[in-house]
């Protein structure tokens, strides 16, 4: 089972003790999340979409054989979810 929580801006400001950045003009970091199966990667993408995130890469294999997907939360923070297979 995968659990995640996306803060709204007012809750995030309380947690940070300040204001959050405007990500509409660009990003400086992308968070990488590891998954144990293709189904886990697909579930992260599904949950992100359901929570109001923007999918910038559907879960799929790339030309190098990596299976991953990518999303941005409603504030624009970017995440990729990468299948970590044994031996990687």
N, C-alpha and C positions, 0 to 999 in steps of 0.2 A: 504494500500500500504506500502511496505517495501522499504526503501532506505538505501544503504550502499555504502561506498567508501573504496577501498583498495589502499593505497599509494604504489608507486614503491619505491625502496630503496633510490634513489636520493632525491625524495620528502620527504620521511620520515626522512632522515638525516637532511634536511633543517628544518623540523618541530621540531625535537629533539634538533637541534643545536649540533649534534655530530654524532657518528656512532651507528649502531644498532648491537645487539648481534648476534652471530652465533648460531642459534637454531637447527642446524643439529645434535648436540650432546645431546640435551635434552631440556626440558621445565621446568620452575619454576612456571608457572601460566596458568590457563585456564579461559578464560572469559566466563561468562554465560549470555545468552540473553534470555529474556522472550518472549513468544509468546502467543497469545490469542486463537489460533485454531491449529488443526493439519495441516491445509492448510498453515498457516503461517510458521510452522516449516519446512514443505516440501519446501516452497518457499525459505527460507533461504538456505537450502541445495542445491537447484537447482541453486540459484544465486552464491553461493560459488564455485560450480563446474564450472559454466560458466565463472567465473572470474579467473579460474586457480588454485583454491584451491584443497586440497586433502580431500576427505570424509573419515573419519575414523570410522564413525557410521552412517548408513542410518537411516532416521527417522522411528522410530518404538516404540512400547511399550516394556518396560523391564519387568522383573519378578515381580517388585514391583508396576506396574501399571503406571509408568511415561512414557510419550511420549516425546522423544527427539531425536535429531540427533547431530552429531559432525563433525567439519571440521577444517582443518588447512589452513591458508592463504598461498600464495606462499612462504613466508619467514619462515613458520613453526609455527606461533602463533596459538594456539589452542582455539577453541570456541565450546561451546555446546549451543544448542537452545532448551529450555525446555518449553513445554506447561504448562502454569500456569492456572489451572482451579479454578473456585470459590470454596472457602473453603480450599484451600491448605495453 
